[in-house]
Structures are given as structure tokens and as C-alpha cells.
Amino acid sequence: MTKNALSPHYYISLNPKFLEARSDAEAAIRRAQEAVIYLASLDTDKAMIANRAGFSKSGVSRGHNLAGWPTPIVVLNPFLPVLSVKLARNFRRQLPPRLQVDQPDQDSLYL
């Protein structure tokens, strides 16, 4: 079946109203993805050994992989925003205030 034959009524990713509904959380997701990219730029040694900054041992592979994804794709993906917000919240002490992901913004991602 081709994409043109699929109905937007049954396939939520094709429904333009679905994209508008996510716009409330989109700012938080974009900020979280920018935070992950920022943390990956701090983490040049991928181990927090050289400069005590960046991801920990448990989050380094997920963080660097997620930082490689383009932000528009992360925003539209159903799974990547949750991981992005989790990483941004876990390493929030290393982030500047403009990249902080607040708890109320995060709650809207799980609805």
C-alpha cells in the first residue's frame, strides 16, 4: 500500500491535527534536545574523566547517539523525546539556565 492510499483518519502520523497537538510540548522537547547536544559537546572524552563534564558511564552511548539525531526528527518521533528529556533532567546541573527542562513541561510529554 502506498503512502497516498493511507488514510490520515487511521494513521495518526499522517494527520496534520496530530502535529498541532504536540506543539505544546514541542518547546520542551527542542530545549531537551539542545541540552543533549550541549552535553555531548562537553563530553569529548566520552567518560567524564578529563573535565568532569558531560554524560556519565551509563548515559554516554545513549547521549551521543541521541545528539546525532536532527532535532525535527526527535520532535516527531514517539520515543526519542522521552529519552531526550530524561537525559536533560539527569544532567541538569551541567546545563545553563536556558537549556533547563522544567518538570511541568516534562509532564505534558507523557499524556
Secondary structure, 3 states (H helix, E strand, C coil): CCHHHCCCCCCHHHCHHHHHHCHHHHHHHHHHHHHHHHHHHHCCCCCCCCCCCCCCCCCHHHHHHHHCCCHHHHHHCCCHHHHHHHHHHHCHHHCCHHHCCCHHHHHHHHC
